[in-house]
Amino acid sequence: MAMKFENKVVFITGGTRGLGRAMAAAFLDEGAAVAVNGRNRDAAAKFEEEFKGRRILVFNNDIADYDAMEKTASDVVDAWGKVDILVNNAGIVNPLAPSEKIKKDDFDKVIDVNLKGTFYATQAFGKKMIAQKSGRIINMASQVALFGEKGFLPYAISKSALIAMARGLSYEWSKYGVTICTLAPGFIKGGMNEGLIKKEVFVDYLSGRNPIGRMGTVDEVVATILFLASDMAQYINGETIVMDGGMSGYIQEGLLDFIGKAAKG
Ligand SMILES: NC(=O)c1ccc[n+]([C@@H]2O[C@H](COP(=O)([O-])OP(=O)(O)OC[C@H]3O[C@@H](n4cnc5c(N)ncnc54)[C@H](OP(=O)(O)O)[C@@H]3O)[C@@H](O)[C@H]2O)c1
């Protein structure tokens, strides 16, 4: 059976660990050549070791470094002749705090990586895609970009900017054959929540925040990314796909239930 991404070249920012690493493994299994980056040297070395012998490139750098992103895009195209898919996966969350207490450094770091860095990577790889007249870009946002939640403000601002970025770029770059969309996942059982989910009390809390009654899985994120990167999803352009188990459209206690309770006294 033909593999879905045979001969495709994929770059995943922050692909050395977490959700990005799982995406990289899936793209490789579907026949793609996969390049990733990340700041942590050990994580980059571990990725290289784990996928030794496969069609991979690993860059130990930071998306917030403009020149590094320009060079990385050129290196990928020099190595493999093109770049078909960019997954803007790299992202960090701020230490949770009420907005009036957020430290300047924490705010700046999140904006530097999630917003500025994602734009730097998008522009660097986007220029290659424009030149070759084809390309697909997928941003990783978050359901936190879609509604207010105490603690997450810098992260939410940076992720909602990616939604705007996809809208703007789809308008500008579609004529070059470059399309872009955004995925907004809810709380996933893995990646940056790895520490949190070791405690069952957090899993129970996060599971109860959506009508499905559980956290999302890494496999579900990977499956959605593969779909959005595939030929089947090419007409999804400029849009944000929300996969949060229904959380962002969910009122935990509806009026009807409240009326029922109130009637009982
Ligand atoms: N897990 C969730 O529940 C969830 C939900 C919604 C959205 N998301 C989004 O999904 C994406 C992946 O999250 P995750 O859960 O897999 O997080 P993670 O486990 O913390 O992994 C993040 C990855 O991004 C890399 N990274 C961070 N800053 C970077 C930078 N400046 N330059 C290059 N690489 C960088 C990290 O590597 P280094 O640290 O080595 O740089 C790591 O490989 C993020 O954008 C996150 O906001 C996650």
The ligand as a Tripos MOL2 file, in Angstrom:
@<TRIPOS>MOLECULE
LIG
   48    52     1     0     0
SMALL
NO_CHARGES

@<TRIPOS>ATOM
      1 N1          0.2330   19.0760   25.4860 N.am      1 LIG1
      2 C1         -0.9040   19.7690   25.4170 C.2       1 LIG1
      3 O1         -1.8610   19.5290   26.1750 O.2       1 LIG1
      4 C2         -1.0760   20.8350   24.4000 C.ar      1 LIG1
      5 C3         -2.3660   21.3720   24.2290 C.ar      1 LIG1
      6 C4         -2.5550   22.3740   23.2900 C.ar      1 LIG1
      7 C5         -1.4930   22.8220   22.5400 C.ar      1 LIG1
      8 N2         -0.2430   22.3030   22.7330 N.ar      1 LIG1
      9 C6          0.8350   22.8280   21.9250 C.3       1 LIG1
     10 O2          1.4640   21.7640   21.2500 O.3       1 LIG1
     11 C7          2.8300   22.0750   21.0290 C.3       1 LIG1
     12 C8          3.7080   20.9440   21.5320 C.3       1 LIG1
     13 O3          3.5150   20.8510   22.9310 O.3       1 LIG1
     14 P1          4.0070   19.6310   23.8130 P.3       1 LIG1
     15 O4          2.8960   19.3130   24.7340 O.co2     1 LIG1
     16 O5          4.5900   18.5690   22.9890 O.co2     1 LIG1
     17 O6          5.1400   20.3680   24.6690 O.3       1 LIG1
     18 P2          6.5660   19.8370   25.1410 P.3       1 LIG1
     19 O7          6.4870   18.3990   25.5160 O.co2     1 LIG1
     20 O8          7.0140   20.8150   26.1510 O.co2     1 LIG1
     21 O9          7.4400   19.9550   23.8230 O.3       1 LIG1
     22 C9          7.7070   21.1880   23.2550 C.3       1 LIG1
     23 C10         8.7320   21.0170   22.1710 C.3       1 LIG1
     24 O10         9.0280   22.3090   21.6170 O.3       1 LIG1
     25 C11        10.4190   22.5370   21.7110 C.3       1 LIG1
     26 N3         10.6780   23.9610   21.8690 N.ar      1 LIG1
     27 C12        10.2140   24.7920   22.8340 C.ar      1 LIG1
     28 N4         10.6670   26.0330   22.6350 N.ar      1 LIG1
     29 C13        11.4440   25.9800   21.5220 C.ar      1 LIG1
     30 C14        12.1950   26.9400   20.8200 C.ar      1 LIG1
     31 N5         12.2770   28.2050   21.2340 N.pl3     1 LIG1
     32 N6         12.8600   26.5620   19.6910 N.ar      1 LIG1
     33 C15        12.8010   25.2810   19.2860 C.ar      1 LIG1
     34 N7         12.1060   24.3230   19.9210 N.ar      1 LIG1
     35 C16        11.4430   24.6810   21.0320 C.ar      1 LIG1
     36 C17        10.8920   21.7030   22.8720 C.3       1 LIG1
     37 O11        12.2590   21.3770   22.8000 O.3       1 LIG1
     38 P3         13.3980   22.2080   23.6020 P.3       1 LIG1
     39 O12        12.8670   22.4970   24.9500 O.co2     1 LIG1
     40 O13        14.5660   21.3010   23.5600 O.co2     1 LIG1
     41 O14        13.6150   23.4480   22.8070 O.co2     1 LIG1
     42 C18        10.0460   20.4470   22.6750 C.3       1 LIG1
     43 O15        10.6010   19.6230   21.6870 O.3       1 LIG1
     44 C19         3.0860   23.4100   21.7410 C.3       1 LIG1
     45 O16         3.0090   24.4560   20.8140 O.3       1 LIG1
     46 C20         1.9300   23.5010   22.7170 C.3       1 LIG1
     47 O17         1.6340   24.8350   23.0310 O.3       1 LIG1
     48 C21         0.0000   21.3150   23.6450 C.ar      1 LIG1
@<TRIPOS>BOND
     1     1     2 1
     2     2     3 2
     3     2     4 1
     4     4     5 ar
     5     4    48 ar
     6     5     6 ar
     7     6     7 ar
     8     7     8 ar
     9     8     9 1
    10     8    48 ar
    11     9    10 1
    12     9    46 1
    13    10    11 1
    14    11    12 1
    15    11    44 1
    16    12    13 1
    17    13    14 1
    18    14    15 2
    19    14    16 1
    20    14    17 1
    21    17    18 1
    22    18    19 2
    23    18    20 1
    24    18    21 1
    25    21    22 1
    26    22    23 1
    27    23    24 1
    28    23    42 1
    29    24    25 1
    30    25    26 1
    31    25    36 1
    32    26    27 ar
    33    26    35 ar
    34    27    28 ar
    35    28    29 ar
    36    29    30 ar
    37    29    35 ar
    38    30    31 1
    39    30    32 ar
    40    32    33 ar
    41    33    34 ar
    42    34    35 ar
    43    36    37 1
    44    36    42 1
    45    37    38 1
    46    38    39 2
    47    38    40 1
    48    38    41 1
    49    42    43 1
    50    44    45 1
    51    44    46 1
    52    46    47 1
@<TRIPOS>SUBSTRUCTURE
     1 LIG1         1 GROUP 0 **** ****
